């Protein structure tokens, strides 16, 4: 098996940037009004109404729930129905004034999530594609107290 077949890829391009300071969501600032949006809105070929903006690594848990059943329709991509496991989903509010929805990387039975919890952006595996490559998605996880904003 070669490295290309085993190297992970993101589910879609331009969702996150990963560097020495961690993983950050790539949002977009509309040039027309300065509003920050995520993901990048559809644009016509050659149109450049948005410029990329890296959100801070940390945000605050605004709301959350547990996805207890496998979504039935696209664009959901994930394990077959037999392999589905419930997972947490939440909205994280960033200092830039945008709220982003995503998976929360926690044990849903731990009971450790609370509105207002400091969260950090991360990347988690979602599924393995037909070529055997892991496909990843951005997610959020609670910041450990001793690492908060380090």
N, C-alpha and C positions, 0 to 999 in steps of 0.2 A: 504494500500500500504506500502511495507516495504522500508527501507532505500536503500537497494541494487538496487531496481527498479528505484529509483529517483536520485542516485548518478551519477554524470557526469563521463564520461570516455573520454580519448583522442581517436582520430580516428585511431591512430596506436601507438604502444609502442615506447619508447625511442626517441620521437621527442623533448620533452622539459623537463626541470627540474625546479620545482618551489620551492623557498625557501624564507627566510625572506627578501632577497634583490631583489625579483621579479622573473619573468619568464625568462629562458634562453634556447636558442636552443642547443640541443645536436648534435654537429657535430662530425666528426670522422677524426683522423689523421692517414694516411696510414704509417705504419712502414717502408715500402720499400723506400719511398721518402720524407716523412714528409708533404705531401700535405694534406690540410684540405678539406674534402668533406661533403656534406649533400644532401640527407639522407645517411645512411650507405649503402655502396655498397653491392650487393649480395655476399655472401661468401659460400664456401663449408662447409659442416658439420665439425666442429672441427677446421676450419681455423680461425686464429686470426691475420689478416693482419692489423686491425684497432684498435685504442684505442679511447675511448670517450674524447671529448674536449667540455667544456661549452663555447659557444660564449659569449661575453659581452652582457649586456642587451640592449645596444644602438648601432645603426648603422645609416647610412646616406641613405636617399632615392635616389636611383640611377636612377630609371625610374618607371613609373606607367601608368596605363590605367584603363578604366572602362569596366567590363564585362557586356555587354548590353543584352545578350541572354543566355538562359539556355544551357550549354554544352550538346551535344546530345549523347555522348558516355561515357562508363566507362573509367577511374575510377571515374568520377564525381558522387558524391552522394549528393543529396540535395532535396529541396522541390519539390513537384510535379510541373508540368509546370504552373499551375494556381497560385501557391504561389511564384514563382520565382520573386526576386527583384534584380535589377542590383547592382553590388558591385565593389569596387576598388580592383585592384590587383597591386602589385608592386614588385620591386627588391630592397632589402636593402643590402648595402655594410657594412660589419663588419670590425673592425680594424684588425681582424685576417687574412684578405686577401681573404675572401669568400663573394660572393653575393648570397643571398637566396631569392627565390620567395615566396610570400605569400599574403594572403588577407590583406587589409588595413582597419582597423576599424575606418572609418570616414563616414560621410554623403556625398555621392558622389556629391550632389548638392551644397555643401558648398563652393567649389572653393578654399579651404584652402591648397591644396597640391602643393608643389613645389619641383623640383629636388634640392637635398641638404638639405632637411628638416631633422632634427634629429628625429629619430624614436626609439621607444622602443618595445620590444617583449611582447606580451600579449597572452591570450587565449580567444577565443570567441565561442559561441555555433554555431554548423553547422546544426544539425538536431536532431530529436528524433528517437531512434531506435525502432524496433518492440516490445521491452519490456518496452517502455516508458522511457528509460534512455536518458538523453541529451548526445549527442556526440559533443566533442569540437575539435577545430583545433587551431594551433598557428596562430597568426596574428601580424600585426604591427600597431602602432598608433603614431601620432605625439607627441613628448614630449612637455608638456606645458613649456613655458619659465621659470617660477619660479621653476620648478622641474628639469630642465635640468641637468642631471648627478648627482642629489642628492643622 
